[in-house]
């Protein structure tokens, strides 16, 4: 069953558009059980690492996802250049403020940035990098913003605890081709 289970999990990871958690895999493959799924994922990870092929199994956003190896980014970028994910420097700055200070309201973001952020917040909401988490219990009941699971996926983070140090932001920006 272990080889079949590995092949089933590999197929699911290949077909999935988002990371798959152990719980989700267990719901899809109920006869396997969570521990058998963990073991199969561990074996797949070791096989991909030993093979040093074009992709690897990456733990991200509370699940697992097949991703291309960074050393082949140049060629992958040539293929998907038209569909690359781009946001402006101002949007990236706003996103970083939200990521590090969340939960946060618009006036706090604007105080830090020193400029109006309404348009940028709409863009980040549309790209599903941030979400409205509620309303602050102060006069006017302003919206509260936080990051999303998609944010974790785009930046390859398992959790918010894995956010880079602020000085690493520029390096990450260039590595993810977010300029423009």
Backbone bond lengths (Angstrom), bond angles and torsions (degrees), N, CA, C in turn:
res aa  C-N    CA-C-N  psi(-1)  N-CA   C-N-CA  omega(-1)  CA-C   N-CA-C  phi
1 X - - - 1.464 - - 1.528 111.26 -
2 X 1.372 118.15 -31.55 1.458 120.96 -174.70 1.527 111.69 -61.14
3 X 1.341 118.24 -42.64 1.465 119.76 178.23 1.514 111.24 -66.01
4 X 1.339 116.68 -42.77 1.461 119.59 176.15 1.521 110.48 -62.07
5 X 1.320 116.49 -41.82 1.464 120.39 -179.84 1.530 110.27 -62.18
6 X 1.323 117.18 -44.52 1.470 120.14 177.68 1.524 110.43 -59.85
7 X 1.299 117.37 -43.25 1.470 121.16 -179.86 1.525 111.41 -66.24
8 X 1.325 116.41 -39.32 1.465 120.65 178.02 1.527 109.52 -63.87
9 X 1.332 116.45 -48.41 1.473 120.76 179.87 1.521 110.31 -61.63
10 X 1.315 116.78 -43.82 1.469 120.60 178.61 1.527 110.67 -59.29
11 X 1.311 117.58 -42.27 1.463 122.01 178.16 1.521 111.35 -63.34
12 X 1.326 116.19 -43.44 1.464 120.26 179.40 1.529 111.19 -64.67
13 X 1.322 116.71 -43.09 1.465 120.65 178.93 1.525 111.04 -63.81
14 X 1.307 116.29 -38.01 1.463 120.89 179.41 1.533 110.77 -66.17
15 X 1.317 116.74 -39.40 1.469 121.08 -176.42 1.528 113.70 -82.26
16 X 1.328 117.31 -22.17 1.462 121.26 -174.59 1.525 111.51 -73.40
17 X 1.319 115.53 142.77 1.461 121.08 176.98 1.521 111.71 -90.02
18 X 1.329 117.75 -14.15 1.454 122.04 -179.38 1.525 108.48 -133.62
19 X 1.329 117.40 164.56 1.469 119.35 177.82 1.526 111.34 -59.50
20 X 1.317 115.81 144.77 1.464 121.73 178.83 1.523 109.05 -107.97
21 X 1.322 116.00 126.82 1.464 121.27 178.81 1.530 109.41 -82.34
22 X 1.322 114.84 163.72 1.467 120.50 175.65 1.526 109.39 -58.69
23 X 1.328 117.35 -43.26 1.469 120.61 -179.47 1.526 111.37 -61.80
24 X 1.325 116.61 -42.23 1.465 118.92 179.89 1.520 110.48 -66.16
25 X 1.323 116.89 -42.68 1.467 120.17 177.57 1.528 110.52 -61.77
26 X 1.326 116.93 -39.15 1.474 120.79 179.44 1.527 111.25 -65.65
27 X 1.338 117.34 -33.55 1.472 119.73 176.52 1.526 110.77 -70.52
28 X 1.324 116.91 -34.46 1.463 120.82 -179.59 1.529 110.67 -76.14
29 X 1.339 116.66 -35.43 1.473 122.62 -178.56 1.536 107.55 -120.66
30 X 1.335 118.31 70.82 1.473 121.02 -171.90 1.530 115.11 -62.20
31 X 1.322 118.32 -27.67 1.467 120.01 -177.74 1.526 112.40 -75.14
32 X 1.335 117.06 -16.22 1.459 120.44 -174.70 1.519 113.21 -77.90
33 X 1.308 118.14 -44.64 1.462 121.14 -176.22 1.521 111.64 86.37
34 X 1.307 115.21 149.41 1.467 121.60 -174.16 1.529 112.42 -61.69
35 X 1.334 118.05 -41.82 1.467 119.62 -177.57 1.531 111.30 -67.01
36 X 1.318 117.38 -40.30 1.472 120.11 177.82 1.526 110.26 -64.07
37 X 1.322 116.74 -36.78 1.464 121.14 177.84 1.533 109.98 -66.46
38 X 1.341 117.17 -43.83 1.469 120.71 176.70 1.529 110.55 -58.48
39 X 1.336 116.49 -44.42 1.465 121.07 179.94 1.528 110.95 -62.52
40 X 1.333 116.73 -42.99 1.462 120.39 179.70 1.527 111.09 -64.86
41 X 1.321 116.77 -40.88 1.466 120.56 178.19 1.523 110.04 -64.23
42 X 1.319 117.01 -40.79 1.463 121.00 177.88 1.529 110.63 -61.63
43 X 1.317 116.56 -44.33 1.467 120.64 178.31 1.527 111.17 -64.01
44 X 1.328 117.02 -43.53 1.469 120.16 177.85 1.530 110.71 -60.66
45 X 1.314 116.37 -44.45 1.468 120.96 179.35 1.523 110.11 -58.50
46 X 1.321 117.17 -46.32 1.471 121.52 179.16 1.528 111.50 -63.17
47 X 1.327 116.48 -41.84 1.472 120.08 179.14 1.524 111.19 -62.82
48 X 1.337 116.88 -45.63 1.467 120.60 -179.78 1.525 110.69 -65.10
49 X 1.339 116.92 -39.94 1.465 120.26 178.87 1.527 110.92 -65.24
50 X 1.323 116.87 -42.02 1.464 120.71 -179.47 1.532 111.13 -68.09
51 X 1.295 116.99 -37.27 1.462 122.46 -177.98 1.520 112.01 -70.57
52 X 1.335 116.80 -32.41 1.473 122.18 -178.02 1.527 111.44 56.26
53 X 1.335 115.96 38.50 1.464 121.22 179.51 1.515 111.75 -79.25
54 X 1.313 116.46 -160.11 1.448 122.42 -174.81 1.512 115.22 -78.37
55 X 1.326 118.20 -10.84 1.460 119.98 -179.32 1.519 110.49 -140.00
56 X 1.318 114.82 168.35 1.455 122.29 178.69 1.515 109.13 -143.67
57 X 1.304 116.27 167.78 1.464 122.05 177.06 1.520 106.40 -99.66
58 X 1.326 115.56 119.46 1.464 121.38 -171.98 1.522 110.04 -116.03
59 X 1.321 116.25 134.77 1.459 122.10 175.34 1.519 107.61 -86.63
60 X 1.332 116.46 116.31 1.467 120.97 -175.11 1.520 110.50 -149.85
61 X 1.322 116.61 140.83 1.465 123.59 173.63 1.530 112.90 51.60
62 X 1.315 116.36 40.13 1.455 120.58 176.61 1.516 114.73 79.33
63 X 1.325 117.59 11.74 1.454 121.13 -179.99 1.515 111.37 -149.96
64 X 1.330 115.34 -160.68 1.453 121.49 -178.47 1.521 108.77 -127.66
65 X 1.333 114.89 145.59 1.456 120.14 -177.28 1.522 109.07 -149.25
66 X 1.326 116.09 141.61 1.457 120.14 172.24 1.511 107.78 -77.36
67 X 1.324 116.54 131.82 1.462 121.87 -179.37 1.514 109.19 -136.38
68 X 1.320 114.99 151.36 1.463 118.77 176.77 1.525 108.97 -74.16
69 X 1.310 115.41 150.15 1.465 120.50 178.66 1.523 109.70 -71.58
70 X 1.318 115.80 142.05 1.467 121.22 -176.07 1.525 112.35 -61.93
71 X 1.323 118.29 -28.44 1.459 119.65 -179.07 1.539 112.52 -68.27
72 X 1.317 117.20 -11.63 1.467 120.86 178.60 1.525 112.03 -108.90
73 X 1.323 116.29 13.19 1.468 121.75 -177.28 1.525 112.43 -58.63
74 X 1.316 117.23 -36.76 1.471 120.38 -178.71 1.527 111.14 -56.46
75 X 1.309 117.31 -44.44 1.466 120.60 -178.30 1.527 111.74 -76.49
76 X 1.316 116.73 -38.82 1.462 119.79 177.49 1.524 109.39 -63.26
77 X 1.336 117.14 -41.72 1.465 120.78 178.60 1.523 111.72 -61.37
78 X 1.318 117.44 -35.63 1.468 120.42 176.82 1.526 110.71 -63.25
79 X 1.315 115.80 -37.75 1.465 120.34 -179.70 1.524 111.80 -70.49
80 X 1.322 117.08 -44.32 1.461 120.72 -172.95 1.525 113.51 -106.07
81 X 1.301 116.72 19.77 1.455 121.48 -176.19 1.523 112.38 -53.16
82 X 1.305 117.10 -41.04 1.462 120.65 -178.92 1.519 112.51 -67.67
83 X 1.314 117.44 -23.18 1.463 120.47 -176.83 1.525 112.07 -107.49
84 X 1.323 116.66 16.04 1.461 118.24 -176.54 1.528 110.51 -65.48
85 X 1.285 114.23 150.62 1.459 122.32 -176.64 1.516 107.83 -87.54
86 X 1.325 117.17 117.47 1.455 120.75 -177.75 1.520 110.80 -128.02
87 X 1.326 114.23 137.38 1.455 120.40 169.38 1.525 106.85 -138.83
88 X 1.297 115.84 155.70 1.467 120.92 -177.75 1.528 111.13 -71.12
89 X 1.316 114.81 165.29 1.458 120.01 175.41 1.520 111.60 -60.91
90 X 1.337 116.78 -39.31 1.466 120.89 178.53 1.526 110.56 -63.90
91 X 1.323 116.80 -40.34 1.462 120.14 178.54 1.531 110.35 -68.04
92 X 1.325 116.68 -38.90 1.456 119.82 178.22 1.527 110.77 -65.00
93 X 1.321 116.80 -40.25 1.465 121.17 177.37 1.528 110.29 -62.24
94 X 1.323 116.69 -45.21 1.465 121.44 178.49 1.524 110.42 -62.41
95 X 1.318 116.32 -43.02 1.464 121.38 178.92 1.528 110.76 -62.43
96 X 1.319 117.17 -40.87 1.463 120.41 178.64 1.531 110.52 -63.67
97 X 1.321 116.95 -41.53 1.468 120.57 178.49 1.522 109.75 -60.47
98 X 1.315 116.42 -45.69 1.468 120.22 179.86 1.528 110.05 -63.46
99 X 1.333 116.93 -45.19 1.463 120.58 -177.71 1.532 111.85 -60.28
100 X 1.310 116.36 -42.58 1.466 119.90 -175.76 1.524 113.85 -84.75
101 X 1.333 117.72 -25.90 1.473 120.34 -174.10 1.530 113.52 -108.72
102 X 1.333 118.75 -2.16 1.457 120.18 -174.31 1.513 113.05 -59.70
103 X 1.325 116.77 148.59 1.461 128.50 -2.56 1.529 109.90 -73.54
104 X 1.334 115.87 142.80 1.458 120.94 -173.98 1.525 109.93 -145.23
105 X 1.338 115.80 147.55 1.464 120.27 178.80 1.536 109.03 -102.60
106 X 1.320 114.91 163.55 1.459 121.79 -176.40 1.532 112.50 -55.89
107 X 1.317 118.02 -45.01 1.471 119.67 -177.41 1.527 111.67 -62.33
108 X 1.322 117.77 -33.02 1.471 120.68 177.26 1.532 110.37 -69.36
109 X 1.328 116.78 -40.22 1.474 121.09 177.55 1.529 109.06 -62.65
110 X 1.325 115.52 -46.61 1.465 120.27 -178.37 1.527 111.58 -66.16
111 X 1.318 117.62 -32.52 1.461 120.66 176.11 1.536 110.00 -64.60
112 X 1.326 116.86 -42.57 1.464 121.32 179.80 1.529 110.87 -68.45
113 X 1.332 116.97 -45.46 1.473 120.89 -177.27 1.528 112.53 -79.79
114 X 1.310 117.29 -28.98 1.457 120.77 -179.11 1.510 114.62 81.44
115 X 1.326 117.21 10.93 1.471 121.76 179.18 1.522 109.68 -143.00
116 X 1.341 115.86 163.08 1.462 121.86 176.10 1.528 109.68 -63.50
117 X 1.314 116.96 138.91 1.467 121.64 -176.98 1.524 113.29 -121.87
118 X 1.321 117.94 8.28 1.461 120.75 -176.14 1.511 113.61 -55.49
119 X 1.329 117.09 -47.93 1.466 120.93 -179.55 1.517 112.37 -64.77
120 X 1.307 115.54 -41.27 1.471 120.05 179.64 1.521 110.44 -65.48
121 X 1.328 117.10 -41.75 1.466 119.64 178.35 1.527 110.83 -60.44
122 X 1.330 117.34 -40.03 1.470 120.55 177.74 1.534 110.85 -62.65
123 X 1.329 116.76 -41.14 1.472 120.72 178.50 1.526 110.42 -63.14
124 X 1.329 116.70 -46.79 1.460 120.84 -179.26 1.525 111.88 -64.84
125 X 1.338 116.57 -36.05 1.467 120.28 174.60 1.527 110.39 -65.36
126 X 1.332 116.99 -43.43 1.463 121.29 -179.68 1.528 111.43 -63.29
127 X 1.335 116.44 -37.79 1.463 120.76 178.89 1.534 111.88 -80.09
128 X 1.334 116.31 -1.37 1.464 123.94 177.81 1.530 112.96 61.56
129 X 1.334 115.67 30.62 1.457 120.35 175.03 1.527 111.31 -88.46
130 X 1.334 116.23 -23.63 1.464 121.58 175.28 1.524 108.57 -130.30
131 X 1.319 114.92 165.33 1.456 120.55 177.59 1.522 108.84 -144.62
132 X 1.300 114.88 162.51 1.460 121.30 175.52 1.520 106.25 -87.77
133 X 1.328 115.73 122.63 1.470 119.79 -176.07 1.517 112.97 -99.80
134 X 1.336 116.29 -7.52 1.461 120.14 179.56 1.517 110.85 155.12
135 X 1.315 115.22 -159.52 1.474 121.52 177.91 1.516 107.99 -128.29
136 X 1.327 115.96 139.89 1.465 121.47 179.03 1.525 109.25 -78.89
137 X 1.311 115.27 139.24 1.460 121.08 -176.59 1.529 110.34 -84.23
138 X 1.329 114.75 66.22 1.466 122.82 175.17 1.529 106.61 -136.58
139 X 1.337 118.28 166.94 1.465 119.46 179.86 1.537 112.27 -51.86
140 X 1.315 115.79 133.66 1.458 122.37 -177.88 1.516 112.97 90.31
141 X 1.327 117.29 -14.80 1.478 123.20 179.45 1.528 112.24 43.58
142 X 1.356 117.08 61.40 1.468 119.96 -177.95 1.525 112.26 -66.35
143 X 1.329 114.79 154.01 1.460 121.44 178.09 1.522 110.40 -68.41
144 X 1.312 115.06 145.20 1.463 122.13 177.12 1.534 107.13 -107.67
145 X 1.332 116.17 134.82 1.460 121.56 -177.57 1.521 111.74 -112.43
146 X 1.332 114.80 148.88 1.462 122.90 174.16 1.510 108.65 -150.66
147 X 1.318 116.80 169.58 1.464 120.83 179.82 1.526 110.53 -82.65
148 X 1.318 115.63 169.25 1.465 122.86 -176.56 1.527 111.59 -115.87
149 X 1.307 115.43 173.58 1.464 121.09 173.28 1.532 109.57 -61.66
150 X 1.327 116.71 -37.44 1.469 120.52 178.23 1.520 111.03 -60.90
151 X 1.327 117.20 -36.11 1.465 121.43 175.30 1.527 109.57 -56.98
152 X 1.339 116.30 -48.38 1.465 120.63 179.26 1.526 110.64 -59.71
153 X 1.337 116.74 -42.35 1.459 120.58 -179.75 1.526 111.83 -63.17
154 X 1.328 116.94 -48.52 1.466 121.43 -177.39 1.527 110.93 -59.09
155 X 1.331 116.17 -39.42 1.459 119.92 -176.64 1.523 113.17 -95.99
156 X 1.339 116.86 4.94 1.459 121.21 175.44 1.519 113.94 64.45
157 X 1.320 117.01 38.00 1.461 122.11 -177.74 1.521 110.62 -105.84
158 X 1.313 116.59 139.12 1.461 120.98 174.56 1.526 109.33 -72.96
159 X 1.334 116.53 -47.99 1.461 122.29 178.21 1.527 108.36 -143.34
160 X 1.323 116.49 174.01 1.466 120.49 176.45 1.527 111.76 -65.32
161 X 1.312 117.22 -21.57 1.466 120.40 176.24 1.523 112.22 -63.40
162 X 1.333 116.54 -18.88 1.456 121.22 -179.49 1.524 113.45 -91.68
163 X 1.333 116.88 9.26 1.467 119.62 177.34 1.521 109.38 -58.28
164 X 1.315 116.67 141.27 1.469 118.84 178.29 1.524 111.04 -70.75
165 X 1.308 115.56 160.66 1.462 120.15 174.08 1.525 107.65 -62.95
166 X 1.320 118.65 149.32 1.471 120.84 -176.83 1.528 114.20 -50.47
167 X 1.330 118.29 -36.11 1.462 119.72 -179.72 1.529 113.33 -70.27
168 X 1.320 117.74 -15.15 1.457 121.40 177.57 1.528 112.74 -85.45
169 X 1.327 117.98 -8.30 1.462 121.73 -175.19 1.526 111.85 -56.61
170 X 1.324 118.27 -46.21 1.468 120.63 -178.48 1.527 110.99 -61.35
171 X 1.335 117.14 -40.39 1.464 120.31 178.30 1.526 110.07 -62.57
172 X 1.318 116.93 -44.05 1.471 121.34 178.89 1.527 110.43 -62.92
173 X 1.312 116.12 -41.38 1.470 121.53 -178.96 1.525 109.71 -57.00
174 X 1.311 116.23 -47.66 1.462 120.50 -179.30 1.527 110.30 -68.14
175 X 1.338 117.66 -40.51 1.446 121.52 -179.06 1.512 114.28 -65.03
176 X 1.333 117.18 -28.38 1.462 120.95 -179.98 1.514 112.41 -98.57
177 X 1.325 118.36 4.39 1.457 122.45 177.73 1.524 110.80 53.88
178 X 1.327 116.41 48.96 1.454 120.89 -176.84 1.522 112.50 -96.30
179 X 1.286 117.96 1.84 1.465 120.35 -177.67 1.503 112.81 -70.60
180 X 1.314 115.51 168.99 1.459 118.56 173.06 1.413 114.62 116.60
